[in-house]
Amino acid sequence: MKNKLKGFIIGLLATCFFNVNAQTNITYGTWQAFAIALSKTTYPEINGRLFKMSWKDIETAPNVWNWTKFDADLNSRIASSLPVVLYVYTKQDAPDWIFSNGVPKVIETDSRGNQTGYAPYYKDPEYKTFFKRMIQHVHAHIETLPATTRSKIVGVAGCFGSTGDYISYKGNVPAQYALSIPDFYSLYQEFTQYYYDEYKNTSPKITLVTNPNNNGQSGAEWVVQTCPGGWLKTGSLGKGYQLNDEVDKASWLYNLINTPQNGTYVRAQCEIVSNSLTSGWWLTSKYRNMFAVQCYSIFWGLDIFNPTNEYIMDPLMDPALTFFTKYAGQKDATKATNAMCALKDGLDASDAVRFPSSTYGTVSQTNQSRYQNIANKYTAFGAKLDDVRAATLKEQDNLDAKGLNDVGWNVFPGNYDRYLHQLTPNTTSVGYWNVISSNPSSMYGRFARGFDIPTNKKALNFDVDDAFLGNAALNGKYTVTIDVTYLDAGTAAWQLFYDSKNNTDQASAKITCTNTNLWKKATFTLTDAYFGNRGPSASDFSIRSSNDQKVIFSIVELSRPANFASAVASQSIASAGSDAAVAGQPPVSGKGLLISPNPVQTQFFAELKDHANITAITIYNQAGKVVLQKTVSGARIAIQKAEIGAAGVYYIRVFAEKDSYLAKLVVL
């Protein structure tokens, strides 16, 4: 329950559903990328689709528009009432006629002078006129569509360069058409602002999705402030994991997409369609890699993940894609239902404290021997360094690695977690890598943690984030479920202990392995969890060894009911016929009164289920004596424990117009 702010990592959560102008529901999670629309019935993991068109296919001549293909393709993608995000590709997908109507055609070449592509001269006034006219006409056409079709278009991507990438050239261009970094940034701002203004007043809402460059801090911050309410394409976040300099990126990006900006959350999207899917690292174990990508994406706060049809159609990918959807979009602590800790040890070559230069070599990003020395330290635990050169390069180079690299530079030091944190992980447990089970298609095992009996590391202690518990002990208000995924190897045994209402170190079921060498999941249902950090090392629960054999764990998850808020409220909702009159007062009326938190530690809030204005509050002790009486005005009234006095059981009566409501109040 303690708040574990890890630098840039803060405990905030999110709902899985977001209502767009009360018409189109968006379920965050796995959305189909481009290509032929797959059936939602056959592939239920699909929650939405991306829809792309080429500019040249809709404006066949200057100001001559053909919507036949656009409408047909759109209708195929909104099948099963799925929402779509529209991409209109430009660059080489712009119509050829623009080049015969004044726009310079910029030839792109490689280092040998071979042509690799072409682009319009983005700064050309004629190009800007044509491009902005296209944006206007596409929007105008969308507004002519039938309401049932129109409502499914929930987003439009600002495509300025190649596909949905940040505006740029790909390769070398003639000097007269060269554009500087400030030039491209200025164009990005101009075009983004135009797209945003075109769609900002749409109803149902069409949200702008924009790519401010993979490491574009200034662009991302600019667009969030200038074009509020939009979504961001986040470059590499959904394409890999353990990417160099991710700590630096998180220092500005994590909070941007995990805390409200201008009153709303910035939704993050990424497509896993790049060349990394053919790289050696990916092909070594694509199912384990996909799960690692999903854990990484959840850790970052990615909302929409776009795999290609190949992966959606592969049934062995379903568990990873479904896992992501379970967590995607959960950024509001008051509404989230799931927390997880994907167990992992991060080997960071830039960490001079953990890996001193005297032992591992000079602390330098290009010092390959240092990386190798670190990897060697953990070879017995499965760590690999298959492409040391790629490990020392940039983030994008990591995605092209020829094999698996478990050492990086300026990478996250520990688990991929969300609202469930392991306490002092390296003190009580060890990391494992590339754990092979009897099922070669299992998604588990790329990273793990577990016991190391010889070094007396025999426990994993966990803390549920403060925000997840409403900054108060759970105290058995509702049932929680803990799922622990472990490798069933040998005859090792382990047991879960937790901070319960009546025992700060309550033992739960003991699990004994049966040597199947398969990943298994143990589920613990707790009806009496207190979670007040009263367990060992101030934990809420822990996993401990029960004999002298190691156990390896992949992920620990904590879930609560979808209606957990109602479950809390039901303990303090007063209704006619169920509450006794207090101190001669008349019976309460039948509407609901919500007290939260209850029991009270420092303060609580009183509000009515129908959010009516509260005008007065009276609190009595069990003898019927008034201990607090005050006139108030508001739908949600805060009261401090100090206003009541000593701990004990009280009754609170709330007045709203002619009605009054009564509930029991427990003060700790």
N, C-alpha and C positions, 0 to 999 in steps of 0.2 A: 504493500500500500504506500510505502514511502515514495516521494517524488524523486525520480532518477533522471534529472536533466543531465544528459551526457554532452556537454558543450552545445552543439547545434541541435542535438536530438531532444525533442520535447514530447511530452505525452499528450497528444491530442488525437481524437478519433473522428470517425465519419460515418454517416449513414450510407447505406447501399443504394438508396433510391432518392432521386431528385426530381421534383415536379417542375415542368417547364410551362409556365402560365396556365397551370391547371388542366392541360390538355395531353401532353405527351410525357409519359413516364420514362425515365432513363434508368436502366439498371447498369451500373458500372461493372467492369470486369472484362471478360473476353469478348472482343468484337472482331468479326471477320474483316481481314484486310481486303485488298482489291481482288479481282478475278471473278469468275462466275459465282453467283450467289448460291450458297449451299442451303439446304432445307433445314429450317429450325426444328422440324419434327425429327429428322434423322440425326441432327447435331444440336441437341438442346443446350449445349454450352454456349451457343452464339447468343449474345444479348444485343447486338447491333451490328452495323456494317459501315464500311467506308465505300463511298461511291465516287468514282473519278470519271471525268470527261476531258477531252482535249478541246482547247479553244477552237482549233481548226475544224472540228467536227460540227460546231454549232454556228459559227459565223463563216459561211462558205465563201462569201465575197464581202466587200466593204458594206457594212450595215445590212447584210442579207442573212437572215437567221433561219436555221432549220432545226426544229426541236424534236424531230422524229426519234432519233437515236437517244437523245437525252431522256425523253419521256419513257421509252421502252426500257431502257436500262434502269431508270429510277424505279419503275413499277416492279421490276424483278427483285430489286434490293429491299424494298419495303414489305416484301411478302412476309406473312406471319406478323404483320404490324410492328416490325422492328424499326427502330430509329436509324437514321443515316447521317453521316457527315459528308458533305459535298466537297470534292476537290476538282477545280478546273485547272488543268495543267497548262503551263505557258512554255517559255524557252523554245525548245524544238517542237513543242506541241502548239505553238502559235501558228496562225494561218500564214502560208507562204506569201499571200498577197500583201502583207504589211511591208515586205521588203521591196515590192515594186511600187509602194505608195509612200516612199520617203524614209522608211526606217532602215538604217544601216544593218547589214548582216555581218555579225562578228564571228570570224572563223577561229575556232579553238584548236590548238595543236599541242602535242606532247614535246618532250625535251629533244626529240629527234626531228621535229618539224612536221610530223605526220598529223593530219587532221583527225581530231577525235570527236568533234561536234561543232555546234554553232549556237549562237544566241542573238537575240535582238540587242541593239545598243540601248540598254535600259534607261539611260539618261536622256535619250532623244525625245524632244517634245511631242513628235508625232506618235511615237510608241506610247507615251503616257496617255495621250488622247484616246488611242485605240483601246488600250488596256482598261482604262477607267470606263469607257463606254461599254465594254464587254461586261464588267462587273455590274453596271446598271441594268443591262438587258437581261442578264441571268436572273437577277433578283426580281425584276419585273415579271419574267416568265413564271418564276416560282409562285408568285402571288396570284397567278391565274389558275393554278392547279386546283383540283377538287379538294375540299377541306380535309378529307381523310388522307389524301396524299400529302398535301402541304404540311400537315401537322407532324409528319414523320421526319421532316428535314429539321434536325435539331442543331446542326452546326454547319459552318462553311469554313473551309481552310483557305487561308491567304497564301496562295501559291505564287511566288514571285520569281523563283529560279528553277532549277531542275526538280521536277515533281513537287513535293512539299518542302524541299530544302530551303535553307536560308539563301537569299538572293546572292548570286555569285557567278563567276565564270568557272568553267572546269578546264583548266589548262592555261596555256599562254595565248595571248591575243595581241593584235597589232597595237603599237604604241598609242595611236590616235584614239583608240577605244578603251585603253586601260582605265580602270577605275580603282581608286584607293579604298582602303578600309573605311575611312570616313565617308567616302562617296556611297559605298554600298549601305552603310548604316543609315545615311540620310534617305536613301531610296527606300530602305526597309520601313523607316518611320512614315514616309509619305504614303506608301502603298498600304501599309497597315492601317493608318488613320483613315484612309479613304474607304477601305473595306469595312472597318468598324462603323464609320458613320453611315454607310449604306444600310447596315443591318441592325443598328442599335435600337431602333424603335419597332422592330418586328413583333408581331403577335399572331400566333404562338412564337415564342422566342427562337431566333436562330442565332447561335453563339459563334463568335469568331474563334477559330483555332489558328494559332500562329506559331511559327518556328523562329525564335530569336537567336538562333545559332546554338550549337551544342554547348559551348562555354560562354555564351553571350550574357554575362551578368547585367551589363548596362541595358541591353535590349530587353531582357526579361523584366527588369525592374521598371523600365520605361513603359512597356506595354501594359503591365499590371496597373500602373497608376493612371496612364492616359486612356486606356481602353478597358475600363473595369468590367469584370464579369466574364472575361474570356478564358479560353483554355490554352495551355501551352503544349507544344510538342517538345519532348525532353531529350531528343537526340539519342544518346547511347544507353539511357537508363534501362530500357527494356530489351536491349540487344546482348547484354553480357552481365558480368558481375566481377567484383574485385578488380576494378579498373583504376589505373594509376591516377593519382591526384584527386581521388574522389572526396577526400577529406576537405580539400580546398573548395571543391565545387559545392559540397554540402553546406559550407559556411555561409553561402548566400542563397542557394536554391532550396534547401530543405525547408526552412521556415516560410519561404515564399509560397510553397505549395501545400504546407501543412498547417498554416495559421490563416484565419480569415483576412482577406485583403479587400478593403472597401466594403466590409460587411458580408462577404461571401468567399467561399473557397475557390482557389484556382485549380481547375481540374487538369491533370497531367496525362498525356497520351504518348504512346510510342509504338512503332511498328517493328517487328522482328523480321525484316525482309532484306537485310543487307547481305554483303558478301561473307559476313561472319558465319553464316549457316553452312558454308562449304569449307570453312577453315578446319585445320587439324584438331584444334582444341574441342570444337563442337562435335565433330564426328567421332571422337573417342568414346563418348557416352551421352548421346543426345537426350535421353530421358532424364538422366541425373542432371545434365546441364539445364534442361528446361525447368526443372523444379528449383534449381539454384537461382535461375533468372527470376522465377516467380517470387521466391523469398526475398531476393534483392529488390524487386519492384515494390513489394508490399512494405518493406523497410523504408523505402524512399517516399512512399505515398503516391505511387502511380495509380491512376484511376481507370484507365482504359488501355488494354494490351491487345495489339493487333497481330495475331499470327497469320501465316499464309494458309491456304487451303490444305496443303500437304500435312500440316500439323493438326489442323482441326479434324481431318479425315482419318488420322491415325488414332485408333481407340486407346493405344497405350499412352497417348498424350493427355487423355481426358482427365486423369486424376490431378495433374499439375494445373491444367487450365481451370478446372472446377475449384481447386484450392485457391487460386488467385481471385476468382470471382467472389468467394466467401468473404474475403477481406477488403476487396477493392472499394474505394470510396469512403471508407470509415474514418472520418476525420473529426467527428464531433463526439467528444468524450461522454456526453450525456445520452447518446443514442447508440453507441457501438455495442455489438453483441459478442465480438471475438477479440482475443488477444493471442499473440503467438511469440515464441522464441525459437527461431531456427538456429540450431547450435553450430558454432563455427569458431575456429581460431584464425585470426588474420595475421599473417606473417609480413610485417611491414619493415622493409629494409631501411626506411628513413628513421626508424626508431632507434636512436643511439643509446637509450637507457636499457631497453630489453636486450638489444643486440649491440653491445659495446664494440667499438672499433678494435680494441686490443684483442678481442676474441674472433670477430667476424670479418675484420678488414675495414678500410677507410669508408666512412659514411658518405657515399656518393651515388647518385642515381645511375651512373654509367659503370660502376664497379661490379662487373659480372661475378667476380670471385666472391664478393660479399653475399650476393644472392645465393650462390651455390653453397656457401658455408652455412647459411641459415637453413636452406632446404635439407642439407645433410643432417642437421641436428634433429630433424623430424622425419627422416626417411622411414624409420621404424614404425611411425604412426601413419604412414601412407602418403606423406607429402611428396610432390613431384615438381620438377623444374625442367620441362621438356624443351622449352625454347627460351633460353635465358636472354637472348638478345631482345626478343619481343617484350620480355618482362621489364626491361630497363627503359623502354621507349614511352611514347605517349599513349593516352587512353585509347584512341582509335587503333593504334598499332597492337594493343593487347587483343583486340577483336580479330586480328589476323594471325594470331599465334599458331604455330604448327602443332602445338601440343598443349598439355595442361601445365599451367604455372601456378604454384601455390605460394609464391613469394612475389610481392609487388612493392610499389613505391608510393608512400603517402596514402595507404589504403586503410579502411576501417579495421580497427584492431580486434574486433570480437564478433559477436553474434549478429545475425540479421533479426532484429526483434521489433515488435510493435506492441507496446503497452504491457509487456511481460518481460522482465529483465532478470538475467542471471546475476547473482551477487558474487563478486570476486571470482570469476570463472577460472582463471589460471591458477588460483591458489587451491581450489578444491577439486578440479577436474582437469582433463587434458583434451586437446583437440585431436581429431582423427580426420584423415582425408582419403578419398577414393576407396571407400569401404565396399568391398564386393560381397554380394549375397548370392544365394542359390538362384535367384531370379535375375537374369542379366538385364531385363527390361524394367526393373524397379526404378522408381524416380528418386529413391532415397540413397544416401551414401556419398554424394559428392563432398559434403562436409558433415561433420558430426562432432560430438563430444562424449566423454565417458570417464569411467574410473581408470585409475592407474594404481593398482594395489601396491606395487613396490615402493612408490613414493608417497603412500598414504593419502592419495587423492581419491576419495570415496564418496563424494556427495556433490549434488547440484542443488544450490539454494536459489529460490526464485522470489521475486518481489512483484506484485501486481501494482501497476502504476496508480498513483493517487487519483489522477483524472478519471481513470476507468471506474473507480469506486466512489466517485463523487466527493473525494477528499474526506472520507470518513470510513471507519471500519465497516465491512459488509454486515457482520453480526447476524448471519443467517437470514437475511431478508428474503433471499430467493436461492434456489438451487443453482449451483455451478457445476460444470463438467470439466474435468481435466483429462486430456488425451495425451498419452506419452507413446511416441513411436520409437521402438527399440529393436536391436538386432537379436533375434532369438538364437544365440550361439552358446554351445556348451551347456553347463548346468548352473550357470551363474544365477544369483538371486538378488532382487532389489525390492525396495518398499517405499511407498509414498507416505510422508508425514505432513501434517498441516496444522495451522493455527485455527483451532475450532472454538466454539463458544465456551466450552467447558474444559478445554485442555489446550495449552499453548503448543503442544507437540503431539498431536493426536495421530496415532498409527492407523493407516489404512491397509488395504489388502497387500499381501506380499506376492510378488511375481517371481516364478522360478522358470528359467529358460528350459526348453525341451530339445535344443540342438537341431532345429530345422534349418538354421542359417538363413532364415527369411526375416524380412522386416515385419514386425507385428505392432499392433496398436493396443495398448491397455487403456481402458476408460474407467475413470473414477468419478462417481456422482456424489457430490458433497451437499448435504442439506443443512449443515450446521457450521459452515465456514465462517470464521470471524475475520480473518485476514487483517490483523492489526499490527503486523510485523513483530509478533511476539515469539516467533520460532527462532531456531539457531541462526546466528549472524543477522538477526532482525529480518528474517524471511517470513513470507506468508505460507509457503510450502516448500518441501524439499524432497529430493529423490536420493536414497542412500543405499549403499551396498549392504547386502545381508550375508555375504560369505567372502571367500578369498579369490573370487574370479572377477574379471573385468566385464563390464557391460557397456555397449556403445549405444548412444541415443541420437536420433536425428532431429526431432522437433517436439516441442511441448506446446500444447494449445490449451487455452481456457475459453469456455463458452458460457454464456448465460442465455436465458430464454428471450425470444424476440419481444415478449411482452413484459420484460423485467421491470420496466417503469411502472406498469400497472400492478405488478406483483408487489412492489414497494408501497404503492398508494393503497392497495387493498387492505393493508394492515392499519391504516389510519383514516379510512373513509367512513364517515358516520352516516347512518341511514335510519329512517323511522322504524321503530319496533326493535331495534338492536342496541340502542344506547339508553342507559338509565338517565333519568333526570338528576341534575346535580343541584344541591342546596336549594331545593324547592323551585327550580327553574322549570319552565314548561318543556315538554319533549321537543327534540330537534326535528326539523323538517327532513324530507327525503332526499335532498340533494347532497352531493359529495364534498367533503372537506379533505384536502390533502395536506399533510404535514411532512416535511422532509428537510433534513434527515430526521428519523425517529427510530431509535433513541438519539438524544441531543447531547453533543459534547460541548460546543461553544456557542453555536447559534442555529436557528432553524427558520424555515419559511412556511408561512400559511397561505394557502390559495384555494379557491373553489374550482371544482371540475369544469364549471361553465365560465370561468374567468370573470365572474361578476365582481363589481367593486366592493371591497370590504370597508366597512365604516367604523367598526368597533371590535375590540378583542377583550375578553375576560378570561383569566386563568385562575382555577381553584385548586387547592390541595385536596387530599383524600378526605379531609374532615369537612370540606365544603367551604373553607375560608378563602376569600379572594386574596390572591398574592400579586396580581397584576391586572389593572384595568386601564385601558387607554383608547382614545379616539384616534382613528387612522383613516387613510384614504388611499386605496390602491388595489390592484388585482393580486399582488404578491407582496406580503408584508414580512419583513425580517425582524426577528426578536432574538435578543441576546440571552444567553443562559444567566448572565449576571442580573437581568431584570426579574428573574424568577426567584433565584436564591439557591437553596440547597438541592442536592440530588434527591430524586424521588419520583413518584408517580403523580401526575397531575391530570386535570381535565381542562381543555381549552374550548371556549365557545366563541364563535366568530359570527358577527352580524353583517348582513347585507340587505339593505332596504328593510322589508318587514320580516324577513326570514332570519333564522339563526341555525347554526350547525355546530355539532359537538364531536370531539374526538379525544381519545386518551393520549397523553403525552408522557414519555419516559425521559427523564433528565439524568444523565450519568455524572 
